[in-house]
Amino acid sequence: MNRNAKGALAAGAAVVVLLGGAGSYALWSDTATGANGTVTTGELKLTAVGTPTWKDVSATGIVGGTTVNPVTDFLVPQDTWEYTTTYTALATGKNMKAQVTVSPGTAGALPTGVTLTPTATVAGAAATGGTAVTITPGAPRTVEVKVTVAFADVTGTTSQNTPVNVSGMTVSLNQIRP
């Protein structure tokens, strides 16, 4: 057998082997579309509502009613004033729980004898630890924030003509895991 014949025979054998192998080995596949759904994210929202108010809540010695205008009225020893503002808090989502916290945001040091005490309530329920109050998902909740500014009984000229800047107060609504 000559060289060309041997090459043709080998090539033919290779084709038979390949065709035979291809006929005995099969991979099947199929695809289907499932009932895909849409996933929507929840929401965490805090909105200020109404007009904030200042009120004199001193134990004694209130002159001229309880309404306070912090621009024209001045805090004096033994005064206690209360700032009140209201927010609407909304939390939606399966594993959603949120916490309201209040920071009075004083600019600089407080004058001697002056203390600030922030509190928050959600739908009438007070905070259990400090200023943090928890809300659960559902309908919007009313959050009432109060900051009490109390001026102790100081003597002499202590803390006269000293501003108490609470303009940087922040109310935060932060998600926590249930």
C-alpha positions in Angstrom: 0.0 0.0 0.0 1.4 3.3 -0.9 1.7 6.2 1.2 -1.3 8.1 -0.1 -3.6 5.1 0.3 -2.5 4.7 3.9 -3.3 8.4 4.5 -6.7 8.1 2.9 -7.5 5.0 4.9 -6.5 6.7 8.2 -8.5 9.8 7.4 -11.6 7.7 6.5 -11.2 5.8 9.8 -11.0 9.0 11.7 -14.2 10.3 10.1 -16.0 7.1 11.0 -14.9 7.2 14.6 -15.9 10.9 14.9 -19.3 10.3 13.3 -19.9 7.3 15.4 -19.0 9.1 18.6 -21.1 12.1 17.7 -24.1 9.9 17.2 -23.8 8.1 20.6 -23.3 11.2 22.8 -26.1 13.8 23.1 -26.6 16.8 25.5 -30.1 18.0 25.8 -31.1 21.4 27.1 -34.3 23.4 27.6 -35.3 26.8 29.1 -38.5 28.1 30.5 -39.5 31.5 31.8 -40.7 31.6 35.4 -43.3 33.8 36.9 -40.9 36.6 37.8 -42.1 39.3 40.2 -41.1 42.8 41.0 -39.3 43.6 44.2 -39.9 47.1 45.7 -37.9 48.7 48.4 -39.4 50.1 51.6 -39.3 53.6 52.9 -38.1 55.5 55.9 -39.2 59.1 56.1 -39.3 61.9 58.7 -41.3 65.1 57.9 -41.7 68.2 60.0 -45.3 69.3 60.4 -46.8 72.3 62.1 -45.1 75.3 63.7 -42.7 74.7 66.6 -43.6 76.5 69.8 -41.8 77.8 73.0 -43.6 77.7 76.3 -42.7 78.8 79.8 -43.2 75.7 82.1 -41.4 77.1 85.1 -42.7 75.8 88.5 -43.3 79.3 89.8 -43.2 83.0 88.9 -44.6 83.0 85.4 -45.4 86.6 84.4 -47.3 87.5 81.2 -48.6 84.0 80.3 -46.8 80.8 79.2 -46.1 81.7 75.6 -42.4 82.5 74.9 -40.8 84.4 72.1 -37.1 83.5 72.2 -36.3 86.7 70.2 -37.8 89.1 72.7 -38.1 87.2 75.9 -35.0 86.4 77.9 -34.3 83.3 80.1 -33.6 84.2 83.8 -32.5 82.1 86.8 -35.2 79.6 87.8 -36.9 79.7 84.4 -37.7 76.5 82.5 -38.8 76.8 78.9 -39.9 74.0 76.6 -39.5 73.9 72.9 -42.0 71.6 71.1 -42.1 70.5 67.5 -43.9 67.7 65.7 -42.9 65.3 62.9 -44.5 62.5 61.0 -42.5 59.3 60.8 -43.1 56.6 58.2 -41.4 53.2 58.1 -42.4 50.6 55.6 -40.8 47.2 54.9 -40.9 43.6 56.0 -37.9 43.8 58.4 -38.2 47.4 59.2 -37.9 49.0 62.6 -36.7 52.6 63.1 -35.5 54.6 66.0 -36.1 58.4 66.6 -33.2 60.2 68.3 -32.9 63.9 69.3 -29.7 65.9 69.6 -30.2 69.4 70.9 -27.3 70.6 68.8 -26.0 73.4 71.0 -23.4 75.6 69.4 -20.6 76.0 71.9 -20.7 75.5 75.6 -23.9 76.1 77.6 -23.9 79.0 80.0 -23.3 78.1 83.6 -26.5 76.9 85.2 -28.3 76.1 81.9 -29.2 72.5 81.0 -30.9 71.1 77.9 -33.0 67.9 78.1 -34.3 66.5 74.8 -37.2 64.0 74.8 -39.3 62.3 72.1 -42.5 60.4 72.1 -44.0 58.4 69.2 -47.8 58.2 69.2 -47.7 59.1 72.9 -45.2 56.5 73.9 -42.2 57.9 75.6 -38.6 56.8 75.1 -37.4 53.9 77.2 -33.7 54.7 77.1 -32.6 58.3 76.7 -34.0 60.1 73.7 -34.4 57.1 71.4 -37.9 55.9 70.6 -38.7 53.0 68.4 -41.3 52.9 65.6 -42.6 49.9 63.8 -43.9 49.7 60.2 -47.3 50.7 59.2 -49.3 53.9 59.1 -47.5 57.2 59.7 -46.7 57.9 63.4 -46.7 61.3 65.1 -43.4 62.1 66.7 -43.4 64.9 69.3 -40.0 66.3 70.2 -39.5 68.5 73.3 -36.3 70.2 74.4 -36.4 71.6 77.9 -34.1 74.5 78.7 -33.7 75.0 82.4 -31.8 77.8 84.1 -30.7 77.0 87.6 -30.8 79.5 90.5 -27.4 81.2 90.0 -26.2 84.3 91.8 -24.3 87.5 91.0 -23.8 88.1 87.3 -23.3 84.5 86.4 -24.4 83.8 82.7 -25.9 87.2 82.1 -26.4 88.2 78.4 -25.2 84.8 77.2 -26.9 83.1 74.3 -28.2 79.5 74.4 -28.0 78.5 70.8 -30.2 75.5 70.0 -30.6 76.3 66.3 -28.6 73.1 65.4 -31.1 70.7 66.9 -31.5 67.5 64.8 -34.1 64.8 64.9 -33.0 61.6 63.3 -35.0 58.5 62.1 -32.6 55.6 61.6 -33.3 52.0 60.6 -32.5 49.3 63.1 -32.8 45.6 62.7 -35.8 44.1 64.5 
